[in-house]
Amino acid sequence: MRVLPWVLRSRFARATGSFFDVQRADATFGGSIPLGRRVRVKTAIISDIHSNLAALTAVLDDIKTQGAERIVCLGDIVGYGPDPCPCIDLVMKCDICLLGNHDQGALFDPEGFNSGAERAIFWTRSQLEASAAQSGDGDRRWEFLGELPRTYQDGDSLFVHGSARNPLNEYVFPEDTYNRRKMEKIFALVRRHVFQGHTHVPGVFTEDFRFFSPEDINHEYRLTNNKTMVNVGSVGQPRDGDPRSCYAMIEDGLVRFRRVEYPVEETIRKIYAVSELDNYLGDRLRDGR
């Protein structure tokens, strides 16, 4: 397995756990937050940007109109799309950012990726390497990705890319509500609320094994003392049949799902122009699949 020199320090940290404990994550972004206390900060939660600069820019503009006090990114900044470097630069400005499996794939050789995703991540790596050779910005991007934590705990709310059981790689799909054993094991690890991405399908999972899409709940859900998992959807590659970007706003226990239009064809043209990126990665954006 090829290991990039910029991430050797991160690999050591990964082994020791120093980048992934709760207090480290909290301290990195403005100070430790005592567990068990809910911080009532109006928060925008984004995920799965996948190097789609047009989508990310549109979402960040929408977030400004909502008066968010902080932005949390649940990972997968890169992969699939044509603009990894500028997307990383924008996400660096977020208050909190977690590691996604595609971000890890750019740092280390990807595992379990299909051929299209693998080719895209190797192309992404080449873009980061080229930027590092041209200026110091590339090293700064590698360092940022290499130091991202896997989890962030804020009071009773856990933020992950995948799931509470496997923060990096586990998918929790709507149809998993029929897999009682899987859901019981995951919910057993949930303190109160979990915000996650990874599947690119937004919605709410409840402890009684039900799933509600944003349309089912009029795009709003009031959190209670019951355990809940909230998938915030995808900024750069939605897969719920709606091509608009998706993210979530949370304030005082109310989760609101936001859909944002962006110039899809602009991203598609950029993907078509890169031979290492499959045209399918552009085509799927039109249908949100």
LUMRO-66859 format. One record per residue: residue number from 1; chain; x, y, z of N, C-alpha, C in turn. Coordinates in steps of 0.1 Angstrom, whole numbers. Each point is the difference from the previous one (the first is absolute). Layout:
! LUMRO-66859
nr;kette;nx;ny;nz;cax;cay;caz;cx;cy;cz
NUM;A;X;Y;Z;X;Y;Z;X;Y;Z
...
END
This chain:
! LUMRO-66859
nr;kette;nx;ny;nz;cax;cay;caz;cx;cy;cz
1;A;8;-12;0;-8;12;0;9;12;0
2;A;-3;10;-9;8;12;-1;-5;10;11
3;A;10;5;7;-3;10;10;6;13;-3
4;A;-7;11;-1;5;13;-3;8;6;12
5;A;11;7;-3;8;5;11;-7;10;9
6;A;-10;7;-6;-7;10;8;-9;-6;10
7;A;-3;-13;-1;-9;-6;10;7;-9;9
8;A;13;-1;0;6;-9;9;-3;4;15
9;A;0;13;2;-3;4;14;-14;-3;4
10;A;-9;1;-10;-14;-3;2;-2;-15;3
11;A;8;-8;-7;-1;-14;2;4;-4;14
12;A;10;6;5;4;-2;14;-11;4;9
13;A;-6;12;-3;-11;5;9;-12;-10;-1
14;A;-2;-5;-12;-11;-9;-1;2;-13;8
15;A;12;-4;1;3;-12;8;-1;2;15
16;A;4;12;4;0;3;14;-14;6;5
17;A;-8;4;-10;-13;5;3;-1;15;4
18;A;12;7;-1;0;13;5;-8;10;-8
19;A;-3;-3;-13;-8;9;-8;-15;-3;1
20;A;-4;-11;7;-13;-5;-1;-8;0;13
21;A;6;4;11;-7;0;12;-8;13;1
22;A;-11;0;7;-10;11;1;7;13;4
23;A;8;0;10;6;12;5;9;7;-10
24;A;7;-9;-8;9;6;-11;-9;7;-10
25;A;-11;-7;-4;-9;6;-10;-5;13;5
26;A;-5;1;12;-6;12;6;11;11;1
27;A;11;-4;5;11;10;2;4;6;-13
28;A;0;-8;-11;5;6;-13;-9;11;-4
29;A;-13;-1;4;-9;10;-6;-7;8;11
30;A;9;6;8;-5;11;9;-2;-4;15
31;A;5;-11;4;0;-3;14;-9;-13;4
32;A;3;-6;10;-7;-12;4;-14;3;4
33;A;-9;-9;-4;-14;2;3;-4;-12;10
34;A;-4;3;12;-3;-11;10;-11;-9;-6
35;A;2;-13;1;-10;-9;-5;-13;1;9
36;A;-11;-3;-6;-13;0;7;-6;14;0
37;A;6;10;-5;-5;13;-2;-3;3;-14
38;A;-12;4;-4;-3;3;-14;3;15;-2
39;A;9;3;-10;3;14;-3;-10;4;-11
40;A;-7;10;3;-11;5;-9;6;10;-9
41;A;7;-5;-10;6;9;-10;-6;-4;-14
42;A;-5;10;-7;-6;-2;-13;11;-5;-9
43;A;-2;-13;-5;11;-7;-6;-5;-5;-14
44;A;8;3;-10;-2;-6;-13;9;-13;-1
45;A;-6;-11;-5;8;-12;-1;0;-4;-15
46;A;12;-1;-5;1;-4;-14;8;-13;-1
47;A;-1;-7;-11;7;-13;-1;2;-3;-15
48;A;9;-9;-3;1;-6;-14;0;10;-11
49;A;10;9;1;2;10;-10;5;-5;-13
50;A;10;-9;1;5;-8;-11;5;9;-12
51;A;8;10;4;7;9;-10;-9;7;-9
52;A;-12;2;4;-10;8;-8;0;14;4
53;A;8;8;-6;2;14;5;-13;8;-2
54;A;-6;-2;-12;-12;8;-2;-11;-2;10
55;A;-2;-13;4;-9;-4;10;4;6;14
56;A;12;-1;4;5;4;13;-2;15;1
57;A;4;8;-11;-2;14;0;-14;4;2
58;A;-9;-6;-7;-14;3;2;-6;-3;14
59;A;5;-11;5;-4;-3;14;5;9;10
60;A;13;4;-1;5;10;9;-7;13;-1
61;A;-3;4;-12;-8;12;-1;-14;-1;6
62;A;-6;-11;-1;-13;-2;7;1;0;15
63;A;11;-6;5;2;0;14;2;14;6
64;A;6;9;-8;1;13;5;-14;7;2
65;A;-9;-3;-9;-14;5;1;-7;-5;12
66;A;4;-12;6;-7;-6;11;6;4;13
67;A;10;8;0;6;5;13;6;-10;9
68;A;7;-10;-7;6;-11;8;12;6;8
69;A;1;-4;13;11;4;8;13;-9;-1
70;A;-2;-11;-6;12;-9;-3;-4;-10;-11
71;A;10;-5;-6;-2;-10;-11;8;-13;4
72;A;-7;-11;0;6;-13;2;0;-8;-13
73;A;12;-5;-4;1;-8;-12;2;-15;4
74;A;-7;-9;-5;1;-14;4;9;-8;-9
75;A;7;6;-8;10;-7;-8;-3;-3;-14
76;A;9;-7;-7;0;-2;-15;-1;13;-7
77;A;11;8;3;2;13;-7;3;-3;-15
78;A;8;-11;-2;5;-3;-13;-5;-13;-5
79;A;4;-4;-13;-5;-12;-6;-11;3;-10
80;A;0;-7;-11;-10;1;-11;1;12;-8
81;A;0;12;6;-1;13;-7;13;6;-5
82;A;-2;12;-7;12;6;-8;8;10;8
83;A;-5;4;12;7;12;6;4;-3;15
84;A;9;-10;2;4;-3;13;7;11;8
85;A;10;7;-7;8;10;7;-9;12;5
86;A;-8;6;-8;-8;11;5;-10;-4;10
87;A;-5;-12;-1;-10;-5;10;7;-1;13
88;A;12;-6;1;7;-1;12;2;14;6
89;A;4;9;-8;3;14;5;-12;6;6
90;A;-12;-2;-6;-12;5;6;-4;-7;13
91;A;2;-13;1;-4;-8;12;9;3;11
92;A;12;4;-3;10;4;11;-6;11;8
93;A;-9;8;-5;-6;11;7;-12;-4;9
94;A;-4;-13;-1;-11;-5;8;5;0;15
95;A;-9;0;9;4;0;14;4;-14;4
96;A;-6;-10;-5;3;-14;3;0;-8;-13
97;A;9;-9;-2;0;-9;-11;5;-14;4
98;A;-7;-10;-5;4;-14;3;6;-7;-12
99;A;6;-11;2;6;-8;-11;-11;-9;-6
100;A;-1;0;-13;-8;-9;-8;8;-11;-6
101;A;-6;-11;-5;7;-11;-6;7;4;-13
102;A;-5;9;-7;7;5;-12;12;9;3
103;A;-2;7;11;12;8;5;11;-9;4
104;A;-3;-10;7;10;-10;4;6;-7;-12
105;A;-9;-3;-11;5;-6;-12;10;9;-7
106;A;-1;13;1;10;9;-6;13;-1;8
107;A;-1;-2;13;12;-1;8;8;-13;-1
108;A;-8;-11;0;5;-13;-2;-6;-7;-12
109;A;5;-11;-4;-7;-7;-11;-14;-4;3
110;A;-10;3;-9;-14;-3;3;-2;-15;1
111;A;-9;-3;9;-4;-14;2;-15;-1;-1
112;A;-5;-10;-8;-14;-3;-2;-7;10;-9
113;A;8;8;-8;-6;9;-10;-3;-7;-13
114;A;-11;3;-7;-2;-5;-13;11;7;-10
115;A;0;-5;-12;11;5;-9;-1;15;-3
116;A;-12;5;-2;-2;14;-3;4;9;12
117;A;-4;-5;12;4;8;12;15;-1;3
118;A;6;-11;-3;14;-2;2;8;9;-10
119;A;-4;0;-13;7;9;-9;-2;14;4
120;A;-11;4;5;-2;14;4;8;4;11
121;A;2;-9;10;8;3;12;15;1;-4
122;A;5;-9;-9;13;1;-4;3;13;-8
123;A;-10;4;-8;1;13;-7;0;12;10
124;A;-9;-1;10;0;10;11;14;1;6
125;A;6;-11;3;13;0;7;10;7;-9
126;A;-1;-3;-13;10;7;-10;-2;15;0
127;A;-12;4;2;-3;15;0;6;6;13
128;A;-1;-7;11;6;5;13;15;0;-1
129;A;5;-11;-6;15;-1;-1;5;12;-9
130;A;-7;2;-11;4;11;-9;0;13;7
131;A;-11;3;7;-1;13;7;11;1;11
132;A;4;-11;6;11;0;10;13;3;-7
133;A;2;-5;-12;13;3;-7;1;14;-4
134;A;-12;6;-3;0;14;-6;1;11;11
135;A;-6;-3;12;0;10;10;-2;-7;14
136;A;0;8;10;-1;-5;14;-15;-4;3
137;A;-9;4;-8;-14;-3;2;-3;-14;1
138;A;7;-8;-9;-2;-14;0;3;-7;13
139;A;12;4;6;4;-6;13;-11;3;10
140;A;-5;12;0;-10;5;9;-13;-9;-1
141;A;-3;-3;-12;-12;-9;-3;2;-14;6
142;A;12;-6;-3;3;-13;5;-1;0;15
143;A;6;10;6;0;1;15;-14;0;5
144;A;-8;8;-6;-14;2;4;-7;-14;0
145;A;1;-7;-12;-7;-13;-1;6;-10;10
146;A;13;1;2;6;-10;8;-3;1;15
147;A;-5;12;4;-2;2;14;-15;0;4
148;A;-9;-4;-10;-14;0;3;-4;-11;9
149;A;-8;3;10;-5;-10;9;-11;-8;-6
150;A;-3;-12;6;-11;-9;-5;-13;4;6
151;A;0;5;12;-12;3;8;1;14;6
152;A;-12;5;3;0;13;8;-13;-2;9
153;A;2;2;13;-11;-1;10;-3;14;5
154;A;-12;4;0;-5;13;5;-12;-3;9
155;A;3;0;13;-11;-4;9;-5;-14;-3
156;A;-13;-1;-2;-6;-13;-3;0;-3;-15
157;A;6;8;-8;0;-1;-14;13;-5;-6
158;A;0;-11;-7;12;-5;-6;0;3;-15
159;A;11;4;-6;2;3;-14;10;-10;-6
160;A;-4;-7;-10;8;-10;-7;-2;1;-15
161;A;9;-7;-8;-3;-1;-14;-9;-12;-3
162;A;3;-12;6;-7;-12;-3;-11;-3;10
163;A;4;-6;11;-9;-3;11;6;0;13
164;A;-8;-1;11;6;0;13;8;-13;3
165;A;-3;-10;-7;8;-13;1;13;0;-8
166;A;0;6;-12;11;1;-8;0;14;-6
167;A;7;9;6;-2;14;-4;5;3;-14
168;A;9;-8;-6;5;3;-13;-7;-7;-11
169;A;-4;-13;2;-3;-8;-12;-14;-6;0
170;A;-7;0;11;-13;-7;0;-11;8;-6
171;A;-7;-6;-9;-12;6;-6;-13;-4;8
172;A;-8;10;2;-13;-3;6;-11;5;-9
173;A;-6;-9;-8;-9;3;-10;-15;0;5
174;A;-9;7;-6;-14;-1;4;-5;-14;1
175;A;4;-9;-9;-5;-14;1;6;-8;12
176;A;10;6;6;5;-7;12;-9;0;12
177;A;-11;7;-1;-10;0;10;-6;-14;1
178;A;1;-8;-10;-5;-14;0;10;-10;5
179;A;12;5;3;11;-8;5;1;3;15
180;A;-9;-6;8;-1;4;14;13;-2;8
181;A;7;-11;-4;12;-3;8;11;11;-2
182;A;1;4;-13;10;11;-3;-4;13;7
183;A;-13;3;0;-4;13;5;1;0;16
184;A;-3;-12;6;1;-1;14;15;2;5
185;A;9;-6;-8;14;2;4;5;14;-1
186;A;-5;7;-11;5;13;-2;-7;10;11
187;A;-13;-2;2;-6;9;10;5;-2;14
188;A;5;-12;3;6;-3;13;12;9;3
189;A;6;5;-11;12;8;2;-4;15;-1
190;A;-12;3;-2;-5;14;-1;-4;6;13
191;A;6;11;4;-3;6;13;-14;7;-1
192;A;-2;8;-10;-13;7;-2;-2;2;-15
193;A;8;9;-6;-2;3;-14;14;-1;-8
194;A;-1;-5;-12;11;-2;-9;-3;7;-13
195;A;10;8;-5;-1;6;-13;10;-6;-9
196;A;-4;-5;-11;8;-8;-9;-2;2;-15
197;A;8;-5;-8;-1;2;-15;2;-14;-7
198;A;10;0;-10;5;-12;-6;-9;-6;-10
199;A;-13;-2;3;-9;-6;-10;-5;10;-11
200;A;1;13;3;-5;10;-9;-15;1;0
201;A;-7;-7;9;-15;0;1;-4;6;13
202;A;-6;12;0;-4;7;12;-13;-7;7
203;A;0;2;13;-12;-5;7;3;-2;15
204;A;-10;-5;7;0;-2;14;-3;-15;3
205;A;9;-6;8;-2;-13;5;-4;1;15
206;A;-11;-7;4;-4;0;14;3;-13;7
207;A;0;0;13;3;-12;7;-9;-11;-1
208;A;-13;3;-5;-9;-11;-2;0;-5;-15
209;A;12;2;-6;3;-6;-13;-9;6;-11
210;A;-2;13;0;-7;6;-11;10;10;-7
211;A;-3;3;-13;8;10;-7;-10;10;-6
212;A;4;13;2;-8;10;-6;8;9;-10
213;A;-4;0;-12;7;9;-10;-4;14;3
214;A;8;10;-4;-4;14;2;-14;3;-5
215;A;-4;-6;-11;-14;2;-5;-11;-5;9
216;A;3;-11;7;-9;-6;9;-3;9;12
217;A;9;9;4;-1;8;12;0;15;-3
218;A;-4;3;-12;0;14;-5;13;7;3
219;A;11;-8;-2;14;6;1;4;5;13
220;A;-7;-4;11;3;4;13;-2;-12;10
221;A;9;-1;10;-2;-10;10;5;5;14
222;A;-9;-1;10;3;5;13;6;-12;8
223;A;13;2;4;7;-10;8;-6;0;14
224;A;-1;-12;6;-5;-2;13;10;-8;9
225;A;-4;-5;11;10;-8;8;2;-14;-5
226;A;-8;-3;-11;2;-14;-6;12;0;-9
227;A;6;-11;-1;12;-2;-8;-4;2;-15
228;A;8;8;-7;-3;3;-14;13;1;-8
229;A;0;-5;-13;11;2;-9;-5;8;-12
230;A;7;11;-3;-4;9;-10;11;0;-11
231;A;-4;-5;-12;9;1;-12;-3;14;-7
232;A;10;8;-1;-1;13;-5;0;1;-16
233;A;2;-11;-6;0;0;-15;14;4;-5
234;A;0;3;-13;13;3;-7;-1;14;-7
235;A;11;7;1;1;13;-7;4;-2;-14
236;A;9;-9;-3;5;-1;-14;-4;-12;-8
237;A;-7;-10;6;-5;-11;-9;-12;-6;7
238;A;-12;7;0;-12;-6;6;-4;-13;-7
239;A;-6;-9;8;-4;-13;-5;-14;-4;4
240;A;-8;10;2;-14;-2;4;-10;4;-11
241;A;5;1;-12;-9;4;-11;-2;15;-2
242;A;6;8;9;-1;14;-1;14;6;-3
243;A;3;6;-12;13;4;-3;5;12;8
244;A;-8;7;7;4;11;8;8;-4;12
245;A;10;9;3;8;-3;12;-9;-1;12
246;A;5;-7;10;-7;-2;13;9;2;11
247;A;-5;7;11;7;1;12;-10;2;11
248;A;4;1;13;-9;2;11;4;11;9
249;A;-10;7;5;1;11;10;-6;-6;13
250;A;7;3;11;-6;-4;13;1;12;9
251;A;-11;2;7;-1;11;10;-10;-3;11
252;A;4;-1;12;-9;-3;12;-7;-13;-3
253;A;7;-10;-5;-7;-13;-1;-8;-1;-13
254;A;-1;10;-8;-8;-2;-12;10;-1;-12
255;A;-2;-11;-7;8;-3;-12;-8;4;-12
256;A;6;8;-9;-6;4;-13;9;-5;-11
257;A;-6;-7;-10;7;-4;-12;-1;11;-10
258;A;11;4;-6;0;10;-10;4;-6;-13
259;A;-7;4;-11;4;-4;-14;4;13;-7
260;A;11;-2;-7;6;12;-7;3;-3;-14
261;A;-5;8;-10;4;-2;-14;14;5;-2
262;A;6;-6;-10;13;5;-4;2;-3;-15
263;A;10;6;-7;2;-3;-14;5;-14;-3
264;A;-9;-10;0;5;-14;-2;8;-2;-13
265;A;-5;6;-10;7;-2;-13;14;5;0
266;A;3;10;8;14;5;1;9;-11;6
267;A;-5;-6;10;8;-11;6;2;-12;-10
268;A;-11;-3;-7;0;-11;-9;10;3;-11
269;A;1;12;-5;9;3;-11;15;-1;5
270;A;2;4;13;13;-2;5;4;-15;1
271;A;-9;-8;4;3;-14;2;3;-6;-14
272;A;-8;3;-10;2;-5;-14;14;4;-5
273;A;5;11;5;13;5;-5;12;-7;6
274;A;-3;-8;10;11;-7;6;-1;-15;-3
275;A;10;-5;-8;-1;-14;-5;0;-10;11
276;A;6;3;11;1;-9;11;-13;-2;8
277;A;-9;10;-2;-13;-1;7;-11;-6;-10
278;A;-7;-10;4;-10;-6;-8;-11;9;-3
279;A;-5;1;-13;-11;9;-3;-12;-3;8
280;A;-1;-13;5;-12;-3;8;0;8;13
281;A;11;4;5;0;8;12;-6;14;-2
282;A;0;4;-13;-7;12;-3;-15;-2;-3
283;A;-2;-11;-8;-14;-3;-4;-9;-2;12
284;A;5;-6;11;-9;-3;11;-4;12;8
285;A;7;11;-2;-4;12;7;-13;6;-5
286;A;-3;-3;-12;-13;6;-6;-12;-6;7
287;A;1;-13;3;-11;-7;6;1;-2;15
288;A;10;5;6;2;-2;14;0;-15;5
289;A;8;-7;-8;1;-15;3;15;-4;2
END
